[in-house]
Each structure stands twice: as structure tokens, then as C-alpha cells.
């Protein structure tokens, strides 16, 4: 860790209440977006459409 820390006032951010006007800025979720989403509960992957969850990557070696 670099020790620089975060420069945001996290207490202020946590206290922020989202206004009705701010909801208009957020994009709509489409069915396609939700199908591609990786869904987690804590560190456990519940749904991974790529099928990569729980599969360790394999090291590859190439000799030239």
C-alpha cells in the first residue's frame, strides 16, 4: 500500500441521500446486462455466466 490514502470524505458520501433527480442519471438495467452479470454473496459467486467461477486458470508455457 502506498500510504497516500483516499482523498474522499467517506462519512459525507455515506450520509448522502439520493434525490429523485439523481435517479434519472442512472442507466436502466436491461435483461441482457443482468444475464451477463456476475452475482456474489460476499466472496461467494452465486452466478457467473462465463462459467469461470471456481475454475483456476492454468499456466501455459511456450518454448520457442
N, CA, C and O atoms as CSV, one atom per row, in Angstrom:
chain,resi,resn,atom,element,x,y,z
A,1,UNK,N,N,0.842,-1.173,0.000
A,1,UNK,CA,C,0.000,0.000,0.000
A,1,UNK,C,C,0.882,1.229,0.000
A,1,UNK,O,O,1.899,1.261,0.694
A,2,UNK,N,N,0.516,2.233,-0.758
A,2,UNK,CA,C,1.355,3.412,-0.921
A,2,UNK,C,C,1.298,4.363,0.263
A,2,UNK,O,O,2.216,5.165,0.436
A,3,UNK,N,N,0.260,4.304,1.082
A,3,UNK,CA,C,0.158,5.195,2.225
A,3,UNK,C,C,-0.456,6.546,1.901
A,3,UNK,O,O,-0.608,7.379,2.795
A,4,UNK,N,N,-0.811,6.782,0.654
A,4,UNK,CA,C,-1.410,8.063,0.274
A,4,UNK,C,C,-2.828,8.179,0.795
A,4,UNK,O,O,-3.278,9.281,1.109
A,5,UNK,N,N,-3.529,7.086,0.892
A,5,UNK,CA,C,-4.900,7.098,1.386
A,5,UNK,C,C,-5.880,7.645,0.366
A,5,UNK,O,O,-5.500,8.153,-0.688
A,6,UNK,N,N,-7.127,7.526,0.708
A,6,UNK,CA,C,-8.184,8.010,-0.172
A,6,UNK,C,C,-8.487,9.459,0.199
A,6,UNK,O,O,-8.483,9.816,1.377
A,7,UNK,N,N,-8.743,10.278,-0.789
A,7,UNK,CA,C,-8.965,11.694,-0.542
A,7,UNK,C,C,-10.447,12.054,-0.456
A,7,UNK,O,O,-10.785,13.231,-0.329
A,8,UNK,N,N,-11.329,11.070,-0.522
A,8,UNK,CA,C,-12.767,11.326,-0.430
A,8,UNK,C,C,-13.195,11.389,1.033
A,8,UNK,O,O,-12.623,10.712,1.887
A,9,UNK,N,N,-14.190,12.197,1.308
A,9,UNK,CA,C,-14.785,12.270,2.637
A,9,UNK,C,C,-15.849,11.177,2.703
A,9,UNK,O,O,-17.011,11.410,2.370
A,10,UNK,N,N,-15.445,9.989,3.133
A,10,UNK,CA,C,-16.337,8.830,3.093
A,10,UNK,C,C,-17.530,8.981,4.029
A,10,UNK,O,O,-18.607,8.463,3.736
A,11,UNK,N,N,-17.360,9.674,5.139
A,11,UNK,CA,C,-18.507,9.891,6.031
A,11,UNK,C,C,-19.563,10.729,5.326
A,11,UNK,O,O,-20.760,10.469,5.453
A,12,UNK,N,N,-19.118,11.735,4.584
A,12,UNK,CA,C,-20.054,12.575,3.824
A,12,UNK,C,C,-20.756,11.748,2.741
A,12,UNK,O,O,-21.964,11.868,2.538
A,13,UNK,N,N,-19.985,10.915,2.056
A,13,UNK,CA,C,-20.546,10.072,0.995
A,13,UNK,C,C,-21.576,9.104,1.577
A,13,UNK,O,O,-22.640,8.906,0.990
A,14,UNK,N,N,-21.270,8.506,2.720
A,14,UNK,CA,C,-22.200,7.567,3.356
A,14,UNK,C,C,-23.491,8.248,3.795
A,14,UNK,O,O,-24.554,7.630,3.754
A,15,UNK,N,N,-23.418,9.513,4.217
A,15,UNK,CA,C,-24.604,10.238,4.681
A,15,UNK,C,C,-25.471,10.728,3.533
A,15,UNK,O,O,-26.632,11.077,3.747
A,16,UNK,N,N,-24.935,10.763,2.324
A,16,UNK,CA,C,-25.660,11.318,1.176
A,16,UNK,C,C,-26.937,10.531,0.897
A,16,UNK,O,O,-26.916,9.303,0.810
A,17,UNK,N,N,-28.033,11.242,0.760
A,17,UNK,CA,C,-29.308,10.642,0.386
A,17,UNK,C,C,-29.540,10.926,-1.095
A,17,UNK,O,O,-29.483,12.082,-1.516
A,18,UNK,N,N,-29.798,9.903,-1.880
A,18,UNK,CA,C,-30.002,10.073,-3.318
A,18,UNK,C,C,-31.348,10.744,-3.555
A,18,UNK,O,O,-32.382,10.291,-3.063
A,19,UNK,N,N,-31.314,11.829,-4.315
A,19,UNK,CA,C,-32.543,12.575,-4.605
A,19,UNK,C,C,-33.241,11.987,-5.833
A,19,UNK,O,O,-32.654,11.209,-6.584
A,20,UNK,N,N,-34.493,12.372,-6.018
A,20,UNK,CA,C,-35.252,11.906,-7.184
A,20,UNK,C,C,-34.565,12.308,-8.482
A,20,UNK,O,O,-34.575,11.545,-9.447
A,21,UNK,N,N,-33.970,13.497,-8.517
A,21,UNK,CA,C,-33.297,13.970,-9.727
A,21,UNK,C,C,-32.096,13.092,-10.072
A,21,UNK,O,O,-31.798,12.882,-11.247
A,22,UNK,N,N,-31.403,12.576,-9.049
A,22,UNK,CA,C,-30.230,11.734,-9.293
A,22,UNK,C,C,-30.614,10.370,-9.865
A,22,UNK,O,O,-29.824,9.762,-10.586
A,23,UNK,N,N,-31.797,9.892,-9.559
A,23,UNK,CA,C,-32.237,8.613,-10.112
A,23,UNK,C,C,-32.316,8.672,-11.636
A,23,UNK,O,O,-32.088,7.662,-12.302
A,24,UNK,N,N,-32.634,9.830,-12.192
A,24,UNK,CA,C,-32.716,9.989,-13.641
A,24,UNK,C,C,-31.373,9.841,-14.328
A,24,UNK,O,O,-31.322,9.532,-15.518
A,25,UNK,N,N,-30.272,10.058,-13.595
A,25,UNK,CA,C,-28.930,9.941,-14.168
A,25,UNK,C,C,-28.472,8.494,-14.290
A,25,UNK,O,O,-27.586,8.189,-15.088
A,26,UNK,N,N,-29.061,7.612,-13.514
A,26,UNK,CA,C,-28.641,6.213,-13.509
A,26,UNK,C,C,-29.185,5.490,-14.741
A,26,UNK,O,O,-30.334,5.704,-15.127
A,27,UNK,N,N,-28.356,4.626,-15.368
A,27,UNK,CA,C,-28.846,3.886,-16.537
A,27,UNK,C,C,-29.838,2.797,-16.135
A,27,UNK,O,O,-29.801,2.289,-15.014
A,28,UNK,N,N,-30.707,2.456,-17.051
A,28,UNK,CA,C,-31.646,1.353,-16.832
A,28,UNK,C,C,-30.897,0.040,-17.026
A,28,UNK,O,O,-30.071,-0.076,-17.930
A,29,UNK,N,N,-31.182,-0.943,-16.184
A,29,UNK,CA,C,-30.615,-2.269,-16.385
A,29,UNK,C,C,-31.460,-3.003,-17.409
A,29,UNK,O,O,-32.685,-3.042,-17.297
A,30,UNK,N,N,-30.809,-3.584,-18.408
A,30,UNK,CA,C,-31.520,-4.364,-19.415
A,30,UNK,C,C,-31.430,-5.845,-19.045
A,30,UNK,O,O,-30.584,-6.237,-18.241
A,31,UNK,N,N,-32.291,-6.655,-19.627
A,31,UNK,CA,C,-32.241,-8.097,-19.389
A,31,UNK,C,C,-30.895,-8.662,-19.816
A,31,UNK,O,O,-30.365,-9.562,-19.166
A,32,UNK,N,N,-30.337,-8.137,-20.910
A,32,UNK,CA,C,-29.045,-8.597,-21.399
A,32,UNK,C,C,-27.940,-8.303,-20.382
A,32,UNK,O,O,-27.062,-9.136,-20.154
A,33,UNK,N,N,-27.987,-7.116,-19.772
A,33,UNK,CA,C,-26.994,-6.758,-18.761
A,33,UNK,C,C,-27.081,-7.699,-17.563
A,33,UNK,O,O,-26.057,-8.132,-17.034
A,34,UNK,N,N,-28.292,-8.011,-17.139
A,34,UNK,CA,C,-28.475,-8.878,-15.983
A,34,UNK,C,C,-28.046,-10.315,-16.276
A,34,UNK,O,O,-27.547,-11.002,-15.385
A,35,UNK,N,N,-28.233,-10.778,-17.516
A,35,UNK,CA,C,-27.796,-12.126,-17.891
A,35,UNK,C,C,-26.280,-12.249,-17.839
A,35,UNK,O,O,-25.753,-13.321,-17.542
A,36,UNK,N,N,-25.573,-11.152,-18.130
A,36,UNK,CA,C,-24.111,-11.158,-18.159
A,36,UNK,C,C,-23.482,-10.851,-16.804
A,36,UNK,O,O,-22.263,-10.939,-16.656
A,37,UNK,N,N,-24.298,-10.490,-15.812
A,37,UNK,CA,C,-23.784,-10.061,-14.510
A,37,UNK,C,C,-23.236,-11.231,-13.700
A,37,UNK,O,O,-23.792,-12.329,-13.715
A,38,UNK,N,N,-22.140,-10.977,-12.995
A,38,UNK,CA,C,-21.616,-11.925,-12.024
A,38,UNK,C,C,-22.236,-11.537,-10.689
A,38,UNK,O,O,-22.045,-10.418,-10.212
A,39,UNK,N,N,-22.975,-12.459,-10.091
A,39,UNK,CA,C,-23.692,-12.177,-8.851
A,39,UNK,C,C,-22.952,-12.849,-7.701
A,39,UNK,O,O,-22.628,-14.035,-7.765
A,40,UNK,N,N,-22.687,-12.073,-6.645
A,40,UNK,CA,C,-21.941,-12.571,-5.493
A,40,UNK,C,C,-22.716,-12.342,-4.205
A,40,UNK,O,O,-23.487,-11.390,-4.086
A,41,UNK,N,N,-22.498,-13.226,-3.251
A,41,UNK,CA,C,-22.922,-13.032,-1.867
A,41,UNK,C,C,-21.643,-13.042,-1.059
A,41,UNK,O,O,-21.080,-14.105,-0.795
A,42,UNK,N,N,-21.180,-11.868,-0.665
A,42,UNK,CA,C,-19.883,-11.771,-0.002
A,42,UNK,C,C,-18.801,-12.153,-0.997
A,42,UNK,O,O,-18.716,-11.565,-2.076
A,43,UNK,N,N,-17.976,-13.130,-0.649
A,43,UNK,CA,C,-16.917,-13.596,-1.545
A,43,UNK,C,C,-17.361,-14.766,-2.412
A,43,UNK,O,O,-16.621,-15.191,-3.299
A,44,UNK,N,N,-18.556,-15.291,-2.171
A,44,UNK,CA,C,-19.033,-16.468,-2.897
A,44,UNK,C,C,-19.774,-16.056,-4.168
A,44,UNK,O,O,-20.706,-15.253,-4.117
A,45,UNK,N,N,-19.355,-16.609,-5.306
A,45,UNK,CA,C,-20.017,-16.335,-6.581
A,45,UNK,C,C,-21.265,-17.200,-6.672
A,45,UNK,O,O,-21.191,-18.425,-6.575
A,46,UNK,N,N,-22.412,-16.555,-6.859
A,46,UNK,CA,C,-23.692,-17.252,-6.968
A,46,UNK,C,C,-24.009,-17.567,-8.423
A,46,UNK,O,O,-24.532,-18.638,-8.730
A,47,UNK,N,N,-23.689,-16.630,-9.324
A,47,UNK,CA,C,-23.980,-16.801,-10.752
A,47,UNK,C,C,-22.856,-16.176,-11.562
A,47,UNK,O,O,-22.566,-14.990,-11.406
A,48,UNK,N,N,-22.225,-16.956,-12.420
A,48,UNK,CA,C,-21.180,-16.457,-13.311
A,48,UNK,C,C,-21.474,-16.976,-14.712
A,48,UNK,O,O,-21.215,-18.144,-15.004
A,49,UNK,N,N,-22.013,-16.121,-15.588
A,49,UNK,CA,C,-22.388,-16.573,-16.923
A,49,UNK,C,C,-21.208,-17.026,-17.770
A,49,UNK,O,O,-21.397,-17.760,-18.740
A,50,UNK,N,N,-19.995,-16.604,-17.426
A,50,UNK,CA,C,-18.837,-17.016,-18.216
A,50,UNK,C,C,-18.414,-18.437,-17.869
A,50,UNK,O,O,-17.682,-19.073,-18.627
A,51,UNK,N,N,-18.876,-18.941,-16.717
A,51,UNK,CA,C,-18.517,-20.290,-16.305
A,51,UNK,C,C,-17.127,-20.383,-15.711
A,51,UNK,O,O,-16.617,-21.486,-15.517
A,52,UNK,N,N,-16.497,-19.247,-15.416
A,52,UNK,CA,C,-15.128,-19.249,-14.909
A,52,UNK,C,C,-15.050,-19.348,-13.391
A,52,UNK,O,O,-13.966,-19.561,-12.847
A,53,UNK,N,N,-16.157,-19.198,-12.706
A,53,UNK,CA,C,-16.141,-19.225,-11.244
A,53,UNK,C,C,-15.677,-20.589,-10.746
A,53,UNK,O,O,-16.180,-21.624,-11.183
A,54,UNK,N,N,-14.732,-20.580,-9.847
A,54,UNK,CA,C,-14.253,-21.819,-9.248
A,54,UNK,C,C,-13.301,-22.614,-10.112
A,54,UNK,O,O,-12.852,-23.684,-9.700
A,55,UNK,N,N,-12.980,-22.129,-11.289
A,55,UNK,CA,C,-12.048,-22.826,-12.164
A,55,UNK,C,C,-10.724,-22.066,-12.170
A,55,UNK,O,O,-10.651,-20.962,-12.710
A,56,UNK,N,N,-9.685,-22.638,-11.582
A,56,UNK,CA,C,-8.404,-21.938,-11.580
A,56,UNK,C,C,-7.828,-21.841,-12.988
A,56,UNK,O,O,-8.013,-22.733,-13.816
A,57,UNK,N,N,-7.135,-20.755,-13.236
A,57,UNK,CA,C,-6.503,-20.615,-14.549
A,57,UNK,C,C,-5.288,-21.539,-14.608
A,57,UNK,O,O,-4.653,-21.815,-13.590
A,58,UNK,N,N,-4.982,-22.005,-15.794
A,58,UNK,CA,C,-3.848,-22.905,-15.969
A,58,UNK,C,C,-2.679,-22.129,-16.533
A,58,UNK,O,O,-2.845,-21.281,-17.410
A,59,UNK,N,N,-1.509,-22.422,-16.030
A,59,UNK,CA,C,-0.306,-21.786,-16.548
A,59,UNK,C,C,0.034,-22.402,-17.897
A,59,UNK,O,O,-0.109,-23.610,-18.090
A,60,UNK,N,N,0.477,-21.580,-18.817
A,60,UNK,CA,C,0.881,-22.064,-20.136
A,60,UNK,C,C,2.344,-21.730,-20.346
A,60,UNK,O,O,2.810,-20.663,-19.949
A,61,UNK,N,N,3.051,-22.631,-20.960
A,61,UNK,CA,C,4.453,-22.391,-21.282
A,61,UNK,C,C,4.640,-22.587,-22.776
A,61,UNK,O,O,4.132,-23.541,-23.365
A,62,UNK,N,N,5.373,-21.673,-23.368
A,62,UNK,CA,C,5.691,-21.795,-24.791
A,62,UNK,C,C,7.194,-21.814,-24.947
A,62,UNK,O,O,7.893,-20.915,-24.479
A,63,UNK,N,N,7.669,-22.811,-25.587
A,63,UNK,CA,C,9.093,-22.874,-25.893
A,63,UNK,C,C,9.281,-22.450,-27.333
A,63,UNK,O,O,8.660,-22.997,-28.244
A,64,UNK,N,N,10.130,-21.486,-27.521
A,64,UNK,CA,C,10.395,-21.007,-28.881
A,64,UNK,C,C,11.690,-21.550,-29.390
A,64,UNK,O,O,12.081,-21.256,-30.519
